[in-house]
Amino acid sequence: MAKDPWTDPDPQPGDFDDFLASVDPGDPRFVEVHEGNPNAKLTLVVRVSGDDAARLDELAAKRGQKPGEVVAELVRNA
């Protein structure tokens, strides 16, 4: 049976490329424009465990930082 990316719990990169390429950005059926909120905030929750957590702790110690500071810097530079 063929996978349907619209209902698949784990869509893959590229699954919607053809659809997105066909969307007219001026068509109100597909695009809604809203004013931005300068007071909006985004919270990311990052869970690191096992060997990755140990490496993160080691990297933070070498930098004289907390693990959260290292992750924040990585996200800002991404």
Helices and strands as residue ranges (DSSP letters): H 17-22, H 50-63, H 67-77
